[in-house]
Amino acid sequence: MKTPVSLIIDDPAPIISVYHEHAGKDATEDGRPLVATYPNELLFRFCDVAEKHGLRGKFSVVPMAGNKGDLIRGFQGVSRADLNEWIACVQTRLTPAFSVCPEMLTHHLAVDLSTGRDLPLNEKDWASTQTRETLTPYIAKALSLLTEAGFSPVGVTSPWDFGIEVEEEYQEAISAAVEQVTGSRVAWFFLRTLRERPNAKPWVALDRNGRTLVSIPATLRDRFWESIDTPRTDEEYVRSVADRLISEDGTRGEILDVLNTGGYPILITHWQSLMSNGLGTGIRMLDTVAERINRTLSDRVEWKSFEEILNMVLANKAAYPKPVF
Ligand SMILES: [Zn+2]
């Protein structure tokens, strides 16, 4: 059997850059203004690369991106036509290859569900003191917005490391919210990373009362992130970043390190890393990495969506024990 390879895309939202909202700065490291929005043209370029190489994985949709509205009522400064085009494109071109999920509500300030108002702290800090009783409706709201927009999420992504301080409560809340909104008694979530560890694989996080929750970690680093902070777009630069993950001949790089120690290469990048502050350099880096993986490793690895990984784990739970942290 081939080893699963998968790609995590954190932080996408329709047109709005959640990074622009939460970065706490208004310029790139080299001094260019941070762009607040990404045109749908860049989403189409990403889809071209994903389709060309048959990529599979996980794609977040932040339903109340940057506290600027929501997927159903619309976002400030975003036309209804652009919003609808973005959602339709993700649905037709990225699913089911990518398992779409919420990355909680805003990836910025937490929201008071009873009043709809923004709270004066970010979602990560808010989550750190919550319990399953308060986390469940928050997660359910995020899942409901995606469901209403036409997606079928059975998993969630944690903005930053949302919930890590209260992970047991968080896990119970995810499992309960997924069942409440979708009826599914199996779910996955992405919170943790397993890097520079042998045999890095997903694990069964919770398996109780007929409900199962699988934790799917990133096992690599977002090497495309640096493209946010440089105006460089030349081919040599693109190749040099790709080299860190996988060399041109497919014999070296961090992906090989994971694979050679028995782990699953679960790549991670962010929407802002692919958009590269409007230049799209990260999309080209991904194109190069994916071409190298498929050309040199196709006898060893096979692209899988997060739902496919979930089902692999469920079919053989004993093979996926929880690692020690
Ligand atoms: Zn994120």
Residues whose N, C-alpha, C, O or C-beta is under 5 A from the ligand:
A	BS01	ZN	D10 D11 S158 P159 W160
